[in-house]
Amino acid sequence: MKYMTAEPFRIKVVEPIRKSTKEQRQKWLKEAQYNSFRLKAEQVYIDCITDSGTCAMSQNQWAAMFHGDESYAGSSSFYRLEESVKDVFGMPYLQPTHQGRAADYIMSQIYCRPGTYAIGNMHFDTFRGNAEILGAIPVDFAIEEGQDASSEYHPFKGNIDIEKMNQLIKDKGPENICVVIITITCNNNGGQPVSLENIRQVSELAGKYNIPVVIDSARLAENAWFIKQREPGYENKSIKEITREIFSYCETATMSSKKDGLVNMGGLFVTRNHDVFLKANQLAIVHEGFITYGGMSGRDMDALAVGLQEACDEQYLEYRINQVKYLGDLLKERGIPIIEPTGGHGVYVDGRRFFPHIPQHQFPSQRLVCALYEEAGVRAVELGACAFGTKDKETGEPIWPKLETMRIAISRRVYTDSHMQVIANALGDIYENRDQYKGMKLVYEGPILSLRHFTAGFELL
């Protein structure tokens, strides 16, 4: 294997991407109110706004799509997907959804109650939006190392703080804890993994009080890879042996299949509780489609059935994780402050340390997103004051998140190391001239505070 360090695939189809001038990008950015979500895809050179649904599918996935059965009920594509899901998750009941946030919606409708607490390592924006609408209170209990962008190496920064979880249960009463959600990998703090030991401890503590455990499993294979590499006793386990053990500790799992399902659209709601499954069926029929397609076409279900298997391939995962690490190493060589160690799906730049002269209320990470696009046509996303800032319900005063980052999400099987070099060189040049940049003013939020980064508008100061 000494020389076999390149991508474990050959490129068969290519998609042209457009180059542009800095003057054009500045004009487009101003028209978009300095929000990268509002840019047109054709205005972007390297797109790192998300790793969701942006992957390149394999020849086997494309071939599987020709087997797609578009029957409204009882589609054979569903049963092929069900078999693949059982193989990876080791759980009996599957409800497909059109994408992950639909599975999130179903899950929150089943588990969340007004005034109760939802414990998590770090809840992502889509669940927060559902919780906000339902009146549930999401709390983040990632370990301290996971909430400090400048903290030293820890192999599992996505872990839940067991002591804090236990204390909240005692303070509020177990009847007021509606659910515990473990997100693997933890998106908000760098795609950091969760250890199996921690998952087991969380499950045992929750089980003691009959609190259901849900695993948000969008990046299940990447998390399993980190367990195999970093957690003693798992170095000789296969990826699927690890995933099955992970899900043995939860009642339900949700998945945006657009990540480790290696597809462009689709979601999963998987459970071992038959009563929960029946509730999910009813919600899916009303909001998604019939039970055996749930908002997905037969073609998409067949592609996902294959994609789940490919995501668990160790040669693929080695390439995937190492490409993200390669970008992180390039940035560190230029002195750029990032969350370490690099996670599974992207590199997170610490906006506070990158722009120490820009206060958090002037959105330093959003300014960095704009600077990167202006400089090189690279689209990233802010995960800081805009995305995760909240307001005190009584005073209306802003509450700023502990982490202030720009995420550079790497699409699966899409970009080469040359693209990583472009990103690193652009950020390096911006960093050398960082004192020249000023902050931003938020001029529009949108209707849902916890999802405002999708629709927000800014002005340059």
N, C-alpha and C positions, 0 to 999 in steps of 0.2 A: 504493500500500500504506500510505499515511500513516495512514488511519483503520482499517485492518484488523488490529488488534492483539488482538482478543478471541479466545476459543477457536474453533478451526476446525471447530465442529460445533454442532448444535442438540440439546437434550435431549428425548428422545422418551418415555422411561420413567424413573420415579423410584422410589427405595426409601426409605421412611421410616426415620429414625434417632431413637433415643430419648434424651431429656434426663433427667438425674437430679440429685439433690441431693448436696452434698459429703458429708453424713453417710452417705448410701447408699454412695457410692464408697469412703469410708474403711472401711466394714463389709465390702464386697465384696473390697477389697484385702487386708484382714487375713485373710479366709477363704481367699484365694488365696496366702497366705504371701508377699505382696508380690512376686509374680511375674506380670507382665502376661500371660504366655502362659496362665496358668490362669484368667484372666477369661473370662466368657461374652461372646460378641459382642454380645448384647442389652444388656450393661452398659456398652458403649462408645459414646461420642458421635461422635468422629472417630477412625478407626482408621488409625494410621500405624505399626503394628508391622512391616509388610512391604509391599513392592510386588509380592510374588510371588503370582500367581493372583488378584489383587484388582482387576484392570482391568475396565472396562466394554467389552463387545464392541459392534461396529458393526452396523448393519442388514445390511450385506453378509455379515458373519460369521454372523449368525443365519440369513440366507437360505441360506448355504452349508451349514448344518447339515442342512437338509432333503434335501440330496443325499447325506448320509452313507450309506455302504454298509457294513453290519455283517457282511459275509461274513468268515468266520474266516480264510480264505486268499485272497490275491489281490484284496483289496478295492480298488475303483476309487478310494476316498478316499486310500488309500496312494499311488497313482500321482500323484494331484493334489498331495499333499503333497511327494512326491519331486521333482516338477517345480519347485515353489516353492522348495524347499531348494536345489536345484542352481542356481537363478537367483540366490539371495542369497549362498550360500556358494561356488559354483563348484567344488564337490567331488562326486565321483561316487557315493559309497555312503552310504546312509541306513539306520539302525536306529532306529525310534521307541521311546520308553520312556514309562512312565506319568508320570514327572516328572523333573526335573533330577538329583535325588540317585540315581535309578536309573541314569542315564547315568554319573554319577560312580562308582557301584559297578562298572559294567561296565569303565569306563576304568581304575580302580584295580586291578581283578582282572587286567587285561591288562598293565599297565605297572609296577605296584609289586612290589618284592621285599623280603623282610625284610632289615633292616640297610642298605638303600640310601637315597639321598637324593633327595627330590623338590623341585626348585627352583621357586620361584614369586615373583611380586611380593608378593602376600599371599594365602595359601591361605584359603579360607573354611571354615566349620565342618564342612560335610558331607564335604568331601574329607579334612579332618583326622581326622574320625571313621573313615573308611575306611582311611586310612593307619595310624592307631593300631591298628586291628584286625589289619592285615596286617603290622605291624612295620616299615613304611617310616618315614622320618624327613623330615617336611616342613620346609623352611627358607624364610624370607621374606627376599627381597633387594630390596624396593622401595627406590628412591633415598632419600637422607637426608631430602630435603624432604617425601617422602611419609610418613615416619614421625614427623614433628614436627607436631603439631596447630596449633602457633603459627607455623609457618614462613610466609614471605612467598610471594607469588604465584609459581607455576610452572605452565605450561600443561599439563604431563603428569606429575602426581605419582604416577601408577600405573606409571611406567616401572621396569623391572628394572635394578639396578646391575650393569653388565656386568663391572666389575672384580671385584666380590665373587663373581659367578658363575664367572668364569674362575679365580679363586683357589681356590674350593672344588673345581672339577674337577681342578686341579693337586694340591691337598692330598689329596683322597680317591681320585683316579683316576677316569677317565671310566667305567670299568666299574662303579663304585659310585654313579653318578648314573643313576637309572632313568628320569627324565622331567623335562621343564621344562614347567610349566603357567603360561600367561599369562592372567590373569583380566581381561576387559574388560567394563565398566569395573571398576576395583579397588574392591570392595565395602567392605573393612575400613577404608579411609582416606578415605571420603567420596564414593564413586562417582567416583573420579578416573580420567581416561582414560589410555590408553597410546598413545604416538605410533607411527606406522608406521615411522619410522626405528629406534625401539627394538625393535619387533617384528622388523624385518629383521636388526638386529645380533644379537639373541638367537638367531634362526634360524640365522644364519651360524656363530655360535660353537658352538651345539649340533650343527649338521651336521658341523662339523670333527671332532667326536668320536663321530659316529653316535648322538647322544642324541636321542630323539624329542621333538618339541614338540607340546604339546596346548594349544588355546585354549579356555578356559571362556568361552563367548560369550553368556551370558544377556542381556547388555545391549549387543549388537553394534551396533545402530543408534545408540544414544546415543553410544557410543565413536566411531563413524564421523562423527557430527555434529560432535564436538569436533575431530576431525582436519580436517574440512572448514573449520571456523572458525579453527583455530589453527595448523595446520601448513602452512608455505609449500609451494606447488606443488599443493595439493589443493583450493583454493578454487573451482575450476571443475569438479571431479569430482562425479559423482552419488554418492549414498549407496551404491548397490549396486556402483558401480565401486570404491569404497573398501573395502567389505566383501569383495569378491572378492580384492582385493590382500591384505587382512589374512590371509585364509585360505590364500593361496598359500604362506605361510611356515610352515605347520604340517602335520603328518601327520594329526592327528585334532582334532575339535572336539566339545565337549559343550555342551548348552544346556538350561537350565531355560526352557522355552517360556512359562512363566507370567510372564515379564518382557517382553522385546521380541518375543515371539510374540503378545502381546495376547490370551491365552486364560487360562482359569481352571485348566486342567490339561493337562499334556503335557511331554515332554522329547525331546531328540534326541541321538543319537550319530552323528556324521558323520565319514567318513574317506576318504582317498585310497589307503590301503593295503588291498589286497584280502585279505591274510592276516589283518590286524587285523579287517576286516569279518566274516570267517567266524567268528573267535573271538567277536565281539560277537553274531553270530546265535545261536551255541550258548548263550551266557550269557543272552540274551534269552528263548530258548525255555524254559529252565529256570526263570528267575526272573520273566519279564514276560508272555510270550505268544508267539504265532507271529510270525515275522519281519515280516509285513506289517501287524501292528497293535501289537505290542510293548507291550501294556497300555493302549493308547488305543482309544476307540471310533471308528468311522468318522466320526461327527458331529464329534468333537473334532479329528480329523485335517483335516477340511475347514475347520473354523473356523481352525485354525492355518495352513493353506495361505494363507488370505486375510490373516490377522493378520500374517504375516511381510512381506507386501507393504505393508500399511498402516503398519507400523512404520518402513519406509524412506521414507515420504512426508515431504518436507522441511517442509511446512507443519505437519504434526503434530509433528515433532521440534522445530521452533522454539517452538511452544506448550509442549510438554512441558518442555524445558530451561528456558524462561523462567519457568514457574510455580515450579519449584524455586528459581530465582534470586530470584524475587519474595519467597518466604518467607525466604530467606537475607538479603536486603536489609532486610526488616522486623525481623529479629532483630538485625542489626548496628545499626540505628537505636536499638534499646533497649540497646545496649552489650553484648549477649550474645556470648560468645566462641564462634565456630564455625570449622570447617575451611574455609579459603578457597583457591582459589575454590570456590563450590558445585559439586557434581558433577551427575550425570545423573538420579539417582533419589531423592534425598533430601538433607536438611540434617543435618549431624553437629555436635552441640554438644559442646564440649570440657568434659568433666566436671571435670577438674582445675582449669581456670581458672574454671569456674562456681562450684564449691565448693572454694576453695583450702584451707579449714580442715578438710576431710574427707580423711584419708589414703586411699591407693588400696586398702589392705587392708580399708577400711570401705565400699568400693563406692560412690563418689560418683555415678557415672553411673546406677547402679541406683536410688539415692535420688532422682535427678532424674526418672527414669521414673515413680516412684511419686508424686512431687510434681506432675508434669504431669497425671497421671490424677486425683489428688485435687482439683486446682484446676479442671480443665475437662473431665474425661472423655475426654481425648485419650490414646490408647494408643501409646506408642513402644517402642523396644527398646534395651537396654544392649548395647554392643559394647566391652567393656572388661575389667575385672578378672575378672568372672564368665565372660563368653563366651570370652575368649582367655587367661585365666590358666592356667598349667600348674604342674607340680611337678617338681622335680629327681628323676630316677629313682633316684639313690643315697641322697640325704639326705631326700627327701620335702618339702623346703622349697619354699614357693611361689615361682613365677617370674611376675612381673607384666608385662603387655604394655606396650609403649611408648605406645600410643594408648589413651586412656580417654575413650570417647565415648558419647553417646546419639544414636541414629539416628532421625530423623523421616522415614520412608519415605513417599513420595507416590504413591498409586495412580494409574494411568494413566486419564485421561478420567473421573474419578470425582468429585473435589471441586472447588469453585470457589475463587476468590480470597477470598471471604468466610470460608471455612473456614481459609485460611492466616492471615487476620487474627485469628481466634479463637486459633489456636496461638501466634501471636506475642504477643498481648496477655497470655495466660496465663503464658507463659515470662517476659515482661517483669516481671510482678507478682512471680513467684517470685524472679527475680533481684534485685529491689529489697529483698526480705526474706531473701536467701540466708543471712545469718548465723544465722537462727533454726533452720536445719535441721541435724540430726545424721546420722551415718552409719548403716550397717546391718551386721548379723552374718549370715553364711551358716550356715544350720543344716541344710541338706540339699543334696547335690550331684547324686545320680543315678549310674547305673552307668558312664557314659562321660564322662570328664573333659572332653573336647573338645566335648561337646554338653550340658554341664550347665546352660546357661542356659535350656534348654527345660523342665527339670524342677526347677530349684533352688528352695529355700525360704529365706526370710529372716525376720529379726526386726529391728525398729527399736531402735536404741540409745538 
